[in-house]
Amino acid sequence: MNARKEEKPLFILQGNGSVLNRGCEAILRSTVAILRDEFGPCRFVNAPASSIHPTDYEETDPDITHVIPPEIKRWHPRWWSLQLKKRILRSHPRMPFEEYLPMATAVLAIGGDNYTLDYGRPLLFFRAIRVTLDYGKPMILWGASVGPFSREPEFERFAAEELKKVSLICARESLTVEYLASLHITENVRLCADPAFLLEPRQVELTGKERLISQEHCVGLNLSPLLGQYRNKPDRLSWLDLACKCVKVLLATVDMPVVLIPHVVLPGNNDYAFMKAILEQLGRLEDRVILLDSRYTASELKWIISKLRAFIGARMHSTIAALSSQVPTLSLSYSMKARGINLDIFGHTGYVIDVRELTPELLATKTVELLEKADELRRYLAKVMPNYARRARQGASYLRDMLKGKGLDPA
């Protein structure tokens, strides 16, 4: 056996967000576990797109190297230097993960929905494809939702040509597969599932008011400040005001405590701060509401969510934590990713509310329906979820097959 075979394979995990986004944390933890199960001992370079990175992930794991991009504030001299290079000299600084490419087995883009227009044109992420392929390394879109780019036809043509060059696209829902097929991208596409469906829960000791979660039937609710950017505004209500009305009508309709569950606690995009502002406007109704602390990790949140009677989530990975725990779940959606996952699990989108159609009355009505069917839904999820979750693990098999085809199988 040659020296290359004796080395642990090195996977670069590129483009994820901060672990303060517990969905990003869930993707990272689950991906590491899946690849170790498939390939044995592995080395990883975690190269997130965000410079915000607290120290609550496994910093001490000797086989994970964290490569955090430097934070460059607008108008700082380094910012001006970057603009000069990009706009005048037409050059780009090296991507933080490039120094590891010569030793890498493959690069996995693990950001989930980076290759969409949900947050603007994803030019940085398409550049990661080019940089990786220029080094002669396989590039995999891992557990990804892709597109649609149809509202920008010129960019869609560019994206289609670039995506055809990708070594493997592990799509996490069938709507992505269908969209890519419409662009004549099929040969490198495989249907999988989001890796976070395999996240292991971690039990925590709940204290104070939070203890009610494990003692009583409760409804969980995750609302995000991000959701307000996508809703229609015919009633001129602010998103905070509408969210408050949603909670009030829910409390008037459902005779059980409501648990507000933050799943992203990033500066400027903080579920905890947003839901705390809701709580402060509830008055006497506050007694029936529990605002969960923001300190819990992705695995701990999954365990807490598993104790709920039903769950309503704006952050998609909060709904993945619920569905994979067999908790009846209502998804509040602004893009195709939640619709696609619900279609794949249920065959319909009856448990999805598009944020553009969200009203307090609709939310309450759908929640009552969810609670009335709770036992039936739990039985259904218990039946289908094991096979569905295995799709996430199947991505590693597709990765191995692709590497074998290139003569790069590390095992």
N, C-alpha and C positions, 0 to 999 in steps of 0.2 A: 504494500500500500504506500502511495507516495505521500509526501509531506502535506500536500494540499488536502488530501482526504483525511489526514489525521487532525487537521485543525477543526475547531468548532465553526460551523457556518455563521457568517455575519450578515444579519439583516438590518438594513437601514429603514427605520420607521419614520416616514417623512410627512410633514404637513399637518400634523395634529394640532389641536388647541391646547390651552393650559388645562391642568388637572383641576383648576377651580371651576371648569366646566366638567361636571361629573360624568357627562356623556363621553367626553374626550378621555377622561380617566378610565371609564369602563372599556372603551375601545382599546386603549393601550394595554391595560391589564389582561384583557381577554385574548388579544392578539399574541402577546408574549406566551401565555399559557398554551394556546392552540399550536403555535409553532414549536414549542418545546415538546409537546405531545407527539407531533409528527416527525420532528427531526432530531429529537434528543437534545443534549446540551447545545445551546446556541448562544451567540453573542449578539447584542443589539446596540444600535445607535438610535436613540430617541432624538429626532430632530424636529421639534414642533415649529409651527409657523409663528407662534406667539412668544414674545419675550417675557411674558408674565408666567412665572413658574415657581410656586412655593415648594417646600422641601418635604411634602407629605407623601410622595411616591417613593419607591424603593431606591433611594439614592445610594444605599450601601450594597446593592446587588453588584458584585464585581463584574458581571457579564452584561450590565447595561450602562452605556455611556450616554450622558445627557449633553446634547449640543444645543445650547440655547442662543437664539439670535440676539445680538445686542439691541437694546432699546435706543432708537434714534428719535428724539422729539422734534416735531415740526419747528422750523426756523433755526434749529441748532446748526453750527457750522458743518457738522458731518451730514446733516440733512441736505444742506445746499450743495455739498460735494457730491452726494448721491444723485441729486437732480441734474447736476452738470453732466455726470457720466451717462445718465440714462437718456437725457433729452438732446444734448448737444453732441457728445462724443459717441452716442449710440452704443454704449458698453454697460455692462452690469457687473457689480461686485460678485465675487465667488459666493455661491450658496454655502451656508454653514456646514452642510454634510459632504461637500465635495472632497474634502481631504480623506474621507473614509471610502470613497468609491473604488479605488484600486483594490482594496481588500474585500469588498462586499460580494456576497453571493447574489443578492438582489435588493432592489429598493421597493418598499411597499408604501404607497400613498394611502395613509390611514385616516384621513380627515373626515370621511363619511360623505359630506355633501360639498366638498371643495370644488368639484367640477360641475358647478351649476351657476346660474345667474342670480341666485338668491341673495348674494352679498356683493354684487357687482361682477365685472369681468374677472375671471380667475386667471389672469395673465401670469402671476407668480407661479401658480401650480402647473400651468402648461410649460413654463420655462423649466421646471423640475423634470418634466418628461424629457425635454430636449437634452438637458445636461446629463441625465442618466444614460440615455441612449447613445449620446456622443462618446461616453466612456465605454460603450460596448456592454453595459450591464442591463439585465432584465428590469423592466419597470412594470409594476403591478398596481392597478387600482383595486384596493382591498376593501371589501364590504362597502361598496360605493353606490350612491345615487348619482346619476349623470344626466345633466340637462334638466329640462329642455332649454335649448338656445334659440328656439324658433322666432322669438320676438326680435332677434338681431341676426338676420339672414347672413350677412357677411361674416360675422363672427362664428355662426354655426358652420359655415363652409370650412373656415379655418380649424375649428374644433374637430370636425369630422376627420379631416386629413391627419391631424395630430393623434387622434384616438385610434386610428387604424394602425399606427405604428407601435402602440403600447403592447407589451408582451402578453399581458393577461388582464382582463377586466372581470373581477369577481363582483357582480352586481348583487345588491342586497335586496332587490325586489323586482318583480316581473315588469313593472312599468318602465324601468330603466332598460331592461332587455328589449322591450318592444320599441322604445324610442331609438335605441342604438340600431336596431334592425331597420328602422325607417331611414337611417342614414347609411344603410348598407354596411354596417359594422356588426359582424356576426362571428367570424372565425375565432376571434380572441376573447369572446364573451362567454361567461359561465354564470348561471343563476346560483347564488349562495344565500346567505342571510347575514345580517349584521353580527359581527363577532360578540357584541355585548349580550346577545341572548344566552351566551355561555358564562357570563360573569357569575362567580361564586358569591353568594350572600355572606355577610359576616354579622353575627349576632352582637348586639350592643345592649348595655344596661340603660334603660330609659329612666329618667328621674323627673320629679316634679309633675307638672301637668301632662308631660309627654307620656307618662305611664298609662294614661287612658287608652293609648293606641293599642296596647296589647291586652287591655282589660274589657274594652267595649267595642261594639261595631262602630266603625268610623268611616267616613268618606274622605279620601285624600284628594287634594286639589293643588295642582301646580299651574301658576300663572306667571308669565314672563313679561318684562317690559318690551322685549323684542316683538312680541305678537302684535302690539299696537301699531307697528309700522306697516302692517299688511291689511288692516281692516278698512272697510268702507266707513265713512263718517257722515252719513246723512243726518244724524240726530245731533251733530255738533258736540256730542259728549267727548270729553277727553278719554283716553284709554283707561286711566286710573278710575275715573268716575264710572265708566261702564263696568269695569272689573268689580268695583264696590257693589254696584247694583246686582251683578251676577251672584256675588256671595250672599247678599241679603235675600234675594229671591230663593237661592238654594237653601238657605237656613230656614226660610218660611215654608219650604216644600218638603224637606227631608228631616225627619225626627231623629237625628243622630249628630254627634260632633263632626265638625269639618276640620281636617288637618291641612294646613297650608305647608307645602313641601317645596323648599327651594332646591333646584337642581343645577343652577349656574349662579356663581357668586363672584363674577368678575367685576372689577371697577367699571362703572358705566353700563353694565349689562347684568344687573344683580337682582335675581329673583327674590332674595331675602329682603332687600331694601324695598322693593316694589310691594311685596305682600305685607310688609310691616306697615307701609303707608295705608294699605287697605284696612288692616286691623285697627289702625288708629281712627278710622272713620266709621267703625261699626257700632260705636256706643255700647249700649247694654248687651247687644248681640255678641260682643267680644267674649263673653263667658262660655259660649258654645264653640269657640274656635281655638285651635292649638296652632301656633306658629312654630314650626320645627326649627331648631337651631341650625345654623349654617355650617357647623363644624364637621358634619358627617361625611365620610368618604362615599364613593360610588357603591362599594360592597355593603356598607352599613345602611345606606339609603334603600338598597334593594331589599334587605332584610326587613326594614321598617315598613316599606310599601307592601311586602308580602303579608303583613298583619291586617291590612285594610279590607273592609267589606267591598269597596269599589274604589276606582281611581279615575281621575280626570286630569289629563296632562297636556300642557302646551309644549314642553320640551320633549322631543321625540324619544330620547333615551330614558326619560322618566317613564314613558309608556312602555318601552321595551322592558324595563325592570318589572313593571306590573304584569304585562302579558306573559313574560317568561316565568313569573311566579304564580300564574294561573289566577290572577286577580281580574275580575271584569273591568274593562278599561274603555274610557271614552277619550278619543284623541282630538285635540284642537289643532287644526292644520293650517299652514300657510303655503305648503308646497306639496309636490307629488310624493315625497318620501313616506309620510304617514298614510296617505291613501294607498300607496303601493304595498306597504307592509300589511295593512288591514285587508286588502284584496287577497293577498297571498295566504293569510291565516283564516279569514272567514269566508272569502269568496264574494264579499260585498263591502261597501263603505258605510253601512248603517250605524257604525259606532265611531264615525268621524264627523266633526263639525268644522266646516270651512270657516275660518275666522271672519271672512267677508260676510257670512250669514249669521254670525253669532249674536244672539240676544239673550238676556237673562231668562226669559220664558223658555226658549228653546233648550238652553243648558239645563234648566230644571226638569223639563219634560224628558229629555234624553237620560238624565240621571235616574229619574224614577223608573224608566224603562229598564235601565241597566240593573237597578236593585231588584226589580220584580223578576228578572231573568238570571239573577246572580248565581243561583245553584246550578241552573242549566249551563250557564257560560263556564263555570268552573269545571264542570264535567267535560265539556267540549274542549277546553284548553288543556285539561289533563290528558285527553286523548291525543290531541294533535301536536302539542308543543314539543314532546321529545323528538319526533321526526323532523319537525320544523327547525328546532334548534340544531339538529345534526347538520343541517345545511351550512351552518357557520363553520363547522369543523371540516366539511367537504372542501371548503376553499383551500385548505392546506394540501389536500390530495391533488387538486387541480394545479396548485403551485408546484408540487413535486413532479407531476407529469410534464409541465412546461419546462422545468429545469432539466429533466431527463432528455426531453427533445432537443435541448441545446447542449447536451453533454455536460451539464453542470450539477447534476444531482449530488448533493453533499454527503449523502448517506452511503 
